């Protein structure tokens, strides 16, 4: 989303600069001022040979921001439900999948609709992921996608201090860390020690 907004702002500033240069005036640097500058010079823009290009670029940038804002957060599969329920006079664990959305506190089973703590499920999945080895930046991005935010510089300092030890993945012969090791190296807060 922020990338789309930044692109929209740059487009507004670019065309304000172009119109300003055509008039021999300094272009506004601030995005809001640049947008107001463009609006104030609509008559000049209409007569400009690039009017259609200006309109198309501004509309495309605006649409990309709106489309990014209208999208739902991606779904996260958080494992099997396992909630016990009555089936044909016996108790069986639910085989449904727990599905949540990025940033949600709760997730629901797609079969029995039982609510579960999304945060607890995510941490359980990650804490068992010792077999997955990837470069530290990739692990940080993956954790961020699941709502666990760690700065790369912080994780790198854990490696320097020996709190987080890189290992070699024998299949790919690349050095990296596991998401479980990064989660274990994080300082324990009340939210993580439930």
C-alpha positions as CSV (number, residue, x, y, z in Angstrom):
1,X,0.0,0.0,0.0
2,X,2.7,2.5,1.0
3,X,4.5,1.8,-2.3
4,X,1.3,2.7,-4.3
5,X,0.8,5.9,-2.2
6,X,4.5,6.9,-2.8
7,X,4.1,6.3,-6.5
8,X,0.9,8.4,-6.6
9,X,2.7,11.2,-4.7
10,X,5.7,11.1,-7.0
11,X,3.3,11.3,-10.1
12,X,1.6,14.4,-8.7
13,X,4.9,16.1,-7.8
14,X,6.4,15.2,-11.2
15,X,3.5,16.7,-13.2
16,X,3.4,19.8,-11.0
17,X,7.1,20.3,-11.7
18,X,6.6,19.9,-15.4
19,X,3.7,22.4,-15.5
20,X,5.7,24.8,-13.2
21,X,8.7,24.6,-15.5
22,X,6.5,25.3,-18.6
23,X,5.4,28.5,-16.9
24,X,8.8,29.3,-15.5
25,X,7.6,29.0,-11.9
26,X,9.1,27.0,-9.1
27,X,7.3,23.7,-8.6
28,X,5.9,22.8,-5.2
29,X,7.7,20.1,-3.3
30,X,5.0,19.1,-0.9
31,X,2.5,16.6,-2.4
32,X,-0.6,18.4,-1.2
33,X,0.7,21.8,-2.4
34,X,1.6,20.2,-5.8
35,X,-1.9,18.7,-6.1
36,X,-3.4,22.2,-5.4
37,X,-1.0,23.7,-7.9
38,X,-2.2,21.3,-10.6
39,X,-5.8,22.0,-9.8
40,X,-5.2,25.8,-9.9
41,X,-3.6,25.3,-13.4
42,X,-6.3,23.1,-15.0
43,X,-6.8,25.6,-17.9
44,X,-3.1,25.4,-18.7
45,X,-3.1,21.6,-18.4
46,X,-6.1,21.3,-20.8
47,X,-4.2,23.2,-23.4
48,X,-1.0,21.2,-22.9
49,X,-0.1,18.6,-25.5
50,X,0.5,16.1,-22.7
51,X,-2.9,16.6,-21.1
52,X,-4.1,13.1,-21.9
53,X,-0.8,11.5,-20.6
54,X,-1.1,13.6,-17.4
55,X,-4.7,12.4,-16.9
56,X,-4.0,8.8,-17.6
57,X,-0.9,8.6,-15.3
58,X,-2.7,10.4,-12.4
59,X,-5.8,8.1,-12.8
60,X,-3.6,4.9,-13.0
61,X,-1.7,5.9,-9.8
62,X,-5.0,6.8,-8.1
63,X,-6.6,3.4,-9.1
64,X,-3.5,1.5,-7.8
65,X,-3.9,3.1,-4.4
66,X,-7.7,2.4,-4.3
67,X,-7.2,-1.2,-5.4
68,X,-4.5,-1.7,-2.7
69,X,-6.7,-0.2,0.0
70,X,-9.8,-2.3,-1.1
71,X,-8.1,-5.7,-0.9
72,X,-8.7,-7.9,2.1
73,X,-5.8,-9.1,4.1
74,X,-4.4,-12.4,2.8
75,X,-5.8,-15.6,4.4
76,X,-3.5,-17.6,6.6
77,X,-3.9,-21.4,7.0
78,X,-3.1,-22.1,10.7
79,X,-3.4,-25.9,10.9
80,X,-6.1,-28.4,11.7
81,X,-8.8,-27.5,14.1
82,X,-8.9,-30.7,16.3
83,X,-11.9,-29.5,18.4
84,X,-13.7,-32.5,19.8
85,X,-17.2,-32.9,18.6
86,X,-20.0,-35.5,18.5
87,X,-20.2,-37.5,15.2
88,X,-22.5,-40.5,15.0
89,X,-22.6,-41.1,18.8
90,X,-18.9,-40.8,19.3
91,X,-16.4,-38.0,19.9
92,X,-14.0,-37.2,17.1
93,X,-11.6,-34.3,16.5
94,X,-12.7,-31.8,13.8
95,X,-10.6,-32.2,10.6
96,X,-11.3,-28.7,9.4
97,X,-8.7,-26.1,8.8
98,X,-8.3,-23.0,10.9
99,X,-8.3,-19.9,8.6
100,X,-7.5,-16.4,9.7
101,X,-6.5,-13.1,8.1
102,X,-3.3,-11.3,8.5
103,X,-3.6,-9.0,11.5
104,X,-6.6,-10.7,13.0
105,X,-6.5,-11.8,16.7
106,X,-8.9,-14.7,16.1
107,X,-9.3,-17.3,13.4
108,X,-12.1,-19.8,12.8
109,X,-12.3,-23.4,11.7
110,X,-13.7,-23.6,8.2
111,X,-15.8,-26.6,9.2
112,X,-17.1,-26.2,12.7
113,X,-16.6,-22.4,12.9
114,X,-14.9,-22.7,16.4
115,X,-12.9,-19.6,17.2
116,X,-9.1,-20.0,17.9
117,X,-6.4,-17.5,18.9
118,X,-4.6,-16.7,15.7
119,X,-1.5,-15.4,17.5
120,X,-1.2,-18.6,19.5
121,X,-1.6,-20.8,16.4
122,X,1.0,-18.8,14.5
123,X,3.5,-19.0,17.3
124,X,2.9,-22.8,17.6
125,X,3.5,-23.3,13.9
126,X,6.6,-21.2,13.9
127,X,8.0,-22.7,17.1
128,X,7.9,-26.1,15.4
129,X,9.6,-25.0,12.2
130,X,13.1,-26.0,13.1
131,X,13.6,-27.9,9.9
132,X,13.2,-24.8,7.7
133,X,16.4,-23.0,7.0
134,X,16.5,-19.7,5.1
135,X,18.6,-16.6,4.9
136,X,17.9,-14.2,7.8
137,X,16.3,-11.5,5.6
138,X,13.9,-14.0,4.1
139,X,12.9,-15.4,7.6
140,X,12.3,-11.8,8.9
141,X,10.0,-11.1,5.9
142,X,8.1,-14.4,6.5
143,X,7.7,-13.6,10.2
144,X,6.4,-10.2,9.3
145,X,3.8,-11.7,7.0
146,X,2.5,-13.6,10.0
147,X,2.4,-10.5,12.2
148,X,5.6,-11.0,14.1
149,X,7.7,-7.9,13.5
150,X,11.4,-8.0,14.1
151,X,13.9,-5.5,12.7
152,X,16.6,-7.0,10.6
153,X,19.3,-5.0,12.5
154,X,18.0,-6.4,15.8
155,X,18.1,-10.0,14.5
156,X,21.6,-9.4,13.0
157,X,22.8,-8.2,16.5
158,X,21.4,-11.5,17.9
159,X,23.7,-13.4,15.5
160,X,26.7,-11.2,16.4
161,X,26.1,-11.8,20.1
162,X,25.6,-15.5,19.7
163,X,22.0,-15.5,20.7
164,X,21.0,-16.7,17.3
165,X,23.3,-19.2,15.5
166,X,23.2,-19.6,11.7
167,X,23.2,-23.2,10.4
168,X,23.9,-24.7,7.0
169,X,21.0,-26.3,5.1
170,X,22.5,-29.6,3.8
171,X,20.1,-29.7,0.8
172,X,20.8,-26.2,-0.6
173,X,24.2,-25.7,1.0
174,X,23.2,-22.3,2.1
175,X,23.7,-20.7,5.5
176,X,20.6,-19.4,7.3
177,X,18.4,-19.6,10.3
178,X,15.1,-21.3,11.2
179,X,12.0,-19.3,12.0
180,X,11.8,-21.3,15.3
181,X,15.3,-20.2,16.3
182,X,14.4,-16.5,15.6
183,X,11.2,-16.8,17.6
184,X,13.2,-18.5,20.5
185,X,15.8,-15.7,20.4
186,X,13.1,-13.0,20.8
187,X,12.8,-11.4,24.3
188,X,9.9,-13.1,26.1
189,X,7.0,-10.7,26.6
190,X,3.7,-11.5,28.3
191,X,2.1,-11.9,24.8
192,X,4.7,-14.6,23.9
193,X,4.7,-16.5,27.1
194,X,1.0,-17.4,27.4
